[in-house]
Structure formats: structure tokens, C-alpha cells
Amino acid sequence: MKILLIYPEYPDTFWSYKHALTFIHKKASLPPLGLLTVSSLLPENWEKKLIDLNVNKLTDEDIVNADLVMISSMIVQINSVKEIIKRVKSFGKFLIAGGPLFSSLYKDFPEVDCFVLNEGEITVPLFLRDLAVNDVKRVYKSAIRPDISKTPLPDWSLIDMNDYASMAIQVSRGCPFSCDFCDIIIMNGRVPRVKEPGQVIAELNAIYDTGWRGGVFIVDDNFIGNRKKVKAILQEISVWMKEHKKPFSLSTEASITVADDPEIIELLKESNFSGLFVGIETPDEDSLKSCGKYQNTGKDLKEKVNVLQRNGLEVKGGFIVGFDTDSAGTFDKMIEFIQKSGIVTAMVGLLHALPKTKLYKKLKKDGRILSAATGNNTDSTLNFIPVINKDILLEGYRKILDTIYHPKFYYKRIITYLGEYEGLAKGSKFSVKLMILAITRSFWQMGVIDSGNFYFWKMIFWTMLHKPKLISEAITQSIYGHHYRTVLQTNSRIIK
């Protein structure tokens, strides 16, 4: 049996890092971990080929040679998915689909022959059982939450690791919190399921044995959802890192409550973590309460961010505008918070009502849903009727983006961040060769071509004078800034 696994293309958004990757000659940020894991759930004697459309083109020959075609997708990839379905079905191939997009909206895709939904550890074996007797059903779904300690290692043989900026592993699924706008608990539940320490070490070894050295992103919904188990895992990782001379720089997603736990911060440092993505959402207490983000309330959020930075952990922040409690003053408050906190990568998006979430159900009941979710909350489109005037909201949103990514404010924020930041994880994000390449190109692009070159050089000279050991970090953040500004310009929000 020959199976073709296809991963759809991402649109050009903040999250794609498309315009930053060119500086280090990489094609995509992360490999399709879900499909690599699904591959390991399939029979060993099947001939498997993976096409990641963010890296390679899908040819007619790829489709013709396949007995079965399988795709997995998130909502934001929906446009690419539609094109894939059209091409695959034009050759009359049997098409199987899974992943978050289809688990939420499979009824919207009548052309697909079979849906293998929810978590693959449960539904893939059900599909394979029926396939063996030629009695495949159209939909396989299950509410059972699998024991992920039995999840197989990803099939790394299907990709060329040189195409990617970072590798990926998963340690846990689920989140103990219940934010109204988030669909994580719908997909993975509120009780975090965590892999065994030995299993995580086996995953690190599998990547290490391929020869990979550099970044590894832990794709968990909330890495510290079960702190007791995660601390045990971190203790094992810290030992492994010492034994292997810190070949990886780790990063992950976690709630801001990580800053309340000195023990886990120390373990993150010992385990060679370089950064965390944290859902800040908003500095406004009323808005946090309105969306059920109680874990962020009653805190000095700026100080929590700075605690992490002072411990060598870069904080990438997620922010949202469009809550019912937002007002005309919300936008300036958010700009002020982002600038003062030194969160260089501030992913600001419009509130998005995702299918099946508490937010979606509430807005649907109130007759405020306008359209289906696109999964992209940074394209200035709304899929619901906001309380605040729509024009004020969109203008305020654009003001935030045009301010925080303007060279003057962006490079100033890098200085603020580097002023707080202490330490740099070993096993750098890029190899020495790639970093030299990135520095050379960045000096030309940001230092000569870009209109904000004055602010770039001001930041570089400040870094050389005050934090010379962090020059590579300064360059890395500058490259990210180039990507963000390019995306804004592409979306006709030109920064002047």
C-alpha cells in the first residue's frame, strides 16, 4: 500500500515567519508533527511519502502513484486544503482527512471520502481495522482521550530536517484552564495528559540521532498544565542536556503562572529553555475576567514577564482586542504595556470566535456571528459583531500594529528586552554558519535597505556597548521584525 501524506500550506501571517526564514535559508519553521506521528501509527510495510506544501510542491506524479491520500490541517490552512482536495479528487484518489480543521468542520467537505477525526491513537486503528476488510466508514470519531504514554515516536525519516528552522516534540495534551475563546479544551480536554519522562527522553534521543542540533519546540497546549509531572520530566531533561552538552535550545507554550513557580523556572533554565510563548491577551483586568482568563488576573503582568526575562527566558506574547469590555482607550493601554514589558514578539490579533468554543456559543445565541472562522486572527477580519464600534475596533487594532512594529518602537522594545534579559541558552537557535549568514544579510537589509535603518543601528550600537554577548539575540529579533513589517505591508497596512 502506498500512502501520500499531505500537509497544507500556511497563509503568509505573523506565525509563518516566511520572511525571516530566508535569512537562514530555511523553508518552514516547524515540521508537521501530527502527520509524522500518524505515519508511525500506520503499518510498517506501507510505503509512505510526505509532502509539506510549506517546503515542497505537490506534483501530479505524487498523487497518481498513491493508493491512498491523507491530509491533516488546522483551520488557518483551509484555502490550501480546498485546493488539495480539488487536485486529489481530479485523479479519483481515495482521500482521508483529519486534524483540527476537520474535527470541527468535517461536514463542510463532502468531497472527502473518509474522516479520521479527534486523536489518532484511537481513530487511526479503527480506520485500519475496517480498511483491512474493505468496509471503511465515512467518519471515525471518538470522545475517548487516549493515554499518550503509548503514542509512538514521530517518523523523522519522512522529512529533510535541513528544510526547517526547528524540530518539534509533544510532551502533553490539554489545559486546566477554560478561556472562553480557546478551542484547546474542546480538542484535548481540561485534564492534561502527560508523557512519561523516559518517553520524552526517547523523543529527544530520536532527534539527536538524526544529527539535528538547534531549536526544538515543545508544541504543548500548556506545558505546565500538570506541574508535578512536568517537573519530573524537566529533571530528566536537565540531566540529558548535561550529558549531551546541550545540543538543543528548547521553547514551548505556557501560562503566565509559570512565573509564580521559582522551582519550575530553575528547571527550565537547567533544561536549556530559551523562551516561552505566553497568552497575555490583555493588560485590562475586566477583559480578562470577561473571557474567563482568571489565571492572568490579580497579577502585575509586566513584572511576571520581566521575571521570566531575567531568568533567560524570552517571552513571546499573545494579545487580543475585541472583547466586549474593550473601549477606545484599550489600544493605547495595550501599546504601553507591550512597549514597557519588552515583549518583542507581540502577536496581537482580533478576537476570533472559533467553532464549538464558549465564545462561539454565546455569540451564536445572541445572533452576533457573521461568518465561519478562518483561524487567522491577524488579517483584520471579524467573524462576529463586536460591542465596540467596528470601525473604532479596526482602526485601534491597526494603530497597535503600526505602532509596535514601526522601526522606532520595535527596536526600542528590543533594547528594553535586552536590558532585562539575562543569559542565553546554549545550543543556539541557529548554527554558527547560519548565524553569520543571518548577521551579514540583516546588516544589509535592516541596516541599509529598510527605511528604519537609523533605529536598527541605534539598537545595534546600544547592544554592543551594554550587552555585547547578546548581539546574536539582537540580530534574531531584528530579523523577526523584518518579517512582521513585511506581513503588515503585504496586508496593505503599510508602516510609515
N, C-alpha and C positions, 0 to 999 in steps of 0.2 A: 504494500500500500504506500503510495506517495502522497504526502500531505504538504500543502503550501500554507504557511502561517504568514499572515499579512498584518502589519501594524500601520495604521493610517497616519497621514501627515498632520502635524500641528499647524494651525494658522500662525502668522507672524505676530506674536504677542510679547509682552514683558517676559512671560515664562519660557519662551522658546530659546532665548539667548542666541538666536540666529546670528545677529550682527557682532556678537562678542566672540563666538566660536571661530570666526575667520582669523582672528588674531593668533590662535594657537593651532590652526589647521585641523580643526575637528568639525565633524558634520552634525553631531547632536549632543545634547547634554547628557542624556541617560539612555541606556538600552531598555527595550520593552520587557521588563522583568516578569510581568504576568504571562506573556506568551512563552518566555524561556522556561518558566516553571510548568506551564501547561504541557510543553513538549516532553518534560520528564514524566508526566502522568500518562503519556501515550505509549503504546507498545514499543519496545526497544527495536524490534525488527522493521518498523516503519521507516521509510526514507523521508526525512524531514528537511524542509528548506524554509528559512525565514527571510522575508523581505520587509525591512523597516523603511517606509517611504520617506522618512526624515533623513535617510542615509543613502538609499539606492532607489533606482527606478524599477517599477514593476513592468516586466515585458510580457508580450503575448505568449512567448515560449514558456515562461514560468507557469502561466495559467494552463496552457494546453497540456503540459507534462504532468499536471497534478490530477490525482484521483479525487481528492477532497481539498477544499479550501476553507481555512478558518481565519476569522478576523476577530480582534478584540479592540475595544475602543472606549474612550471617555467621551462625554457629551461634547466637549470643545472640538473634537475631531470629526464632527458629524458631516461636514461638507466633503471631506476626503472619503469618508465611509460611503456616502451616496455614489461617488464616482467609482469606488472599488466594486460595489455591488453591481453597478451597471456593466462594468467590464467583465467581471467574473461570470455573470449570468448570460452575457452575449455569447459565451463559449459553452453554455449549457452545463456548467460545472455545479456540483452539489456544494452548497455554501452553508457553513456553520458559523454562528456568531455568538459572542459572549462579551463579558466586561460590563462596566458601569453603565454605559450608554444603553445597551440592550436590556440589561436587568431592569432599567427604569422604563424604557420606551419600546420594547420589542414589538408591540402591536402596530407601531408606525412603519414597520419594514416587512410588508407582505411578500417581497421578492425572496427573502431569506428562507432557505429550506428547513433549517433546524437551529434552534436557540439552546445553547448550553449556558444557563444563567447562574447567578449567585456565585458561590465559592466552588471552584473547580474540583477541589478534593472530594466533594460529594457528587457533583453532577457529571463530571467527565467520565467516571467509571460507569454510571448509569447509561450514558450515551454509548460507550464502548460495548457494554453488555448487549444492548439492542442491535447495534451495528453488526455484531458477530452473527446474529440470527436474521439479519435483513428485516428488522422490524423497528426501524428508527421512528421515534415520535417527533413531532414538530417542536415541542417545548419540554425542556428539562429544567426544573427549578426546585429549590428546596429551602426551607426555613431553618434547617439544621446548621449550626455553627460548628464547623469541623475542628478537630484537635490539630492545630498547626504544628505540633511537635512531630507529626507524621508527614509533613509536607516535604517533598523531595527537593534535592538541590537543583537550582536552575541549570539548564543545558547551555553552558557557555560556549560550546563548540559551534553554535549556530550563528555567532556574530564575529565580526572583526573588531576587537576591542580598540584598535587604533582609531576607529571612527568616532569614539565617544570621549567626552571630557571627564566623565566619572562613571564608576561602576555603581551597582545598587544591590542592596540586600533588604530583606524584611525581617524584623525581629518580633513584631506583634501586630495584632489587628484589633480595632475597636478603640473607643474612647469613653471614659467615665462621665464626661460632661454632656450636656444636652442643649447646645446652642440652636436657636430656632431655625437659622438659615442653613445649617450644615446637614449634609446627607450621609456623613460618615456612620452615624449610629444606625441608619437605615440599612446600609450595605454590610456593616461589620459588627454592629451591636454596641451596647454600652459597657459590657463586661470585657475588658481587654484580655485577649488570649495571647500568651507569650511562648515563644520557642524555648527549648531547653538550652542552657549555657553551652553544652557540648555541640549542639546542633548549630549554634551561631558561630562557634569556632570552626566547625567544619565548613561553613559557608565562606568564612574569611580565608581558610586554607585553600578552598577551591579556586578563589580569585587569585590568591597569591601564587598558586601553582601554574597559573596561565602566564605568569611573568608580569602581571599588572602591578604598577607602583603609582600611587597618586590618590586621588579622591575616591571615597566610597560613601554614597548617600544611603542612609537608612530610611526607607520610604514609609515608615510607620505613620499612622494617623495621629498618634500622640505617644512618643517614645517612652514617656514616664507615666503612662496610664496605670501601670501596676509597678509602683516604685520598688517594692520588696524584691520582686523577681528581676527587675531591670538592674538593680544594684548588684545582684548576684552575677548577672551576665557581664556587667561592666568590670567587676573584679576579675573575671576570666579574661576579658578583652585586654585589660591593662597588663596582665601577665604575658599574654600572647604578643602584645605590642613590644614589650621589652625584649622578649626572646627573639623577635624578628626584626629588631632595630627600627620599629615604627615605619613600616612601608606604606601605610595608608593614613590619609588625613580624613577623619570621619566627620559627618554632619548629619543632621536629622531635623524632624519637626517635633516641637514640644510646646506645652502650655507654659505661660509665664510663671506658673507656680514653681517651675524648676529653680527659679532664683531664690525661693524660700528654703531650699534644702542644701546647706553647705556640704553635706556628705556626698550628695549626688554630683554637685559641681566639681568637687575634688576628684571623683571617679571619672567624670567626663574629661578632665584635664589629663589624668593618668592614662586614659584610654585614647589619647591623641585626637580629641574632638576639636575641630576648628570653628564650628559655627552651628547655629540653630535657626530654623525658621519658626517664628512665634506669631500667633494670631493676636495682635494687639487690638485690632478692629477700630477702636476709637478711644480717645482720652476722656470722652464725656461719660460720666457715671450713669446718667439717666438712660442714655442709649445702650450702654452695656446691660443694664437691668432689663430694658425693653426687649432685648433679643435673647435673654437667658444666659448671657455670658457672665455669670456671677463669679466665676473664678478669677476674673480680672478686676472685680470691684474691691473697694476698701484698700487700695494699694497706691503707692507712689510709683506709677508705671515707669516713669523716666528713671527713677533710681533702680528699679528692678532690672531694666535694660542695662544700665551702667554697671551694676554688679556683675552681670554676665560678661560684659566687655572687659572689665578689669581682671577677669579671670581667663582672658584669652579666647573668649567665645564671641565671634561676630554674630550679631543679631540681625537677621533679615526679618522685616515686619510686614504682616498683612494688615491692611486698613480698609475700612468700608465707610462709604457715605450713602445716605438714602434711607436711614432709619426714620420711623415715624416721629421720633423726638428731635430730629435734626432741625436746625434753624439757619438763618442767614449767617450767624456767627460761627457756625460749625467749621467752616472751611479754613478760616484764619487760625482757629484753635488747633486744627489738625496740622497745618503748616508749621505753626510754632512748636508743637510737640515733636514733630519729625526732625526739625532743624536742631532743637536743643538736645534731643536724645542721641543724636549722632547715628541714627539708623540710616545707613547709606542706601541700602536696598529697601525702599519703602514701596511695597506693592499696593497701591491704592486702587480700589475698584468700586463700582457701583453695586449696591445691594442687588442680589440676584435671587429670584425665587426658583429654587431647584425642585424638580418633581418629588412628591411624597414628603417633603420636609414640613415641619410645623408651620414655618412661614408660608409656604405654598398653600397649605390647607386653610390657614387663617385668611389669606388674601383671596383665595378662591371663594370662600364662604361670604366674604364682603364684596364680591364682584369686582375685584381690583386687578385680576390677572389679565394682561393684554396679549401675551403670546407665550409660546413654548420657550424654555430656557435654552440658551446657546452654549452655556458652560464657560463663556468668556465674559468676565465682568469688567473688562478694561477697554471695551470698544464703544463706550458712550451710548449704549442702547439700554433701554429699560424694558423689562417684561411685566411690569406692574405699574399701577397708578400710585405715585408717592403722595404723602400728606403735604410735604413742602412743594411749592410750585415747581413744576417740572423744569421750566426754563432757568429758575434760580438754582436748582439742583445741578443741572448740567453745566451751567456757567461756573458754579462753585467748584465742581469736580475738575473742570478744565483748568481753573485757576490753580488748584492744588498741584496738578501735574506740571503745568507750565512754570510754576514757581520752583518746586522741589527738584526738577530736572533741568532747570536753567543752569548753565555752567557756573554762574556766580554762586548760587545756593548749593549746588551739588558738590562742588569742590570744597566749599566752606564746610559742608557736612562731613566730608572725608577727614578734614583737619580735626573737627570735633570728635569724630570716631577714633582716630589715631591717638588723640590726646588722652582718651580713656583706656584704649586697648592696650593690654599687656600680654606679651607672649605671642608666639606663632607656632602652630602645630608643626611638628616635624613630618617629613613625608609630604612635601609641598603639594599644592593643588596641581601644579604642572611641573614637568621635568625641567632641569636647568636649561636644556636646549630650547624647549618651548618658551620658557620664561624670557630668555634672551631675545627670541624672535618676537615675543609679545611686547617687550620693552622697546625694541627698535621700531616696530610698527606704530606703537602708541605714541612715541615721541614725534613721529611724522604726522599721524592722523590728528591727535589731540593737541600736539604742540605747534603744528604748522597749519594744517588744513582747516580744522574746526574754528568757528568764529569765537569760541570761548577759550582760545589758547592762552590768553593772559592769566585767567584764573587757574588753568592747568599748571602753568609754570610756577605760579604763586604757591600752589599746593605742593608741587614737587620740591621747591626750594625750602619750604617750611619743613617738609618731611626729612630732607637731607640734614637740616640744621638741628631738628628736635628729636626725630625718631628715624635715624638713618637705617636701622635694621629692618624697618617696616616698608622700605621702598617698594619691594615686590607686592606688598599688600596695597599700597597706594596705586600702583600701576594696575593691579587687578580690578580695583574699584573704579578706576578711570575707564577701563575697557567696558565694564558693565554699564557705566554712564553713557558711553557712546551708543551701546545697544538700545538703552531706554529712549534716548533722544531720537534715534533713527526710527523706532517704532512710533513715537509720537508724531514725527514728521510724516511718516507713511500714512498715518490716520488723519492727516490734514489738521493736526493741532501743532502747527509749526512754532517752535520756541524762538522768540526774537530777543 
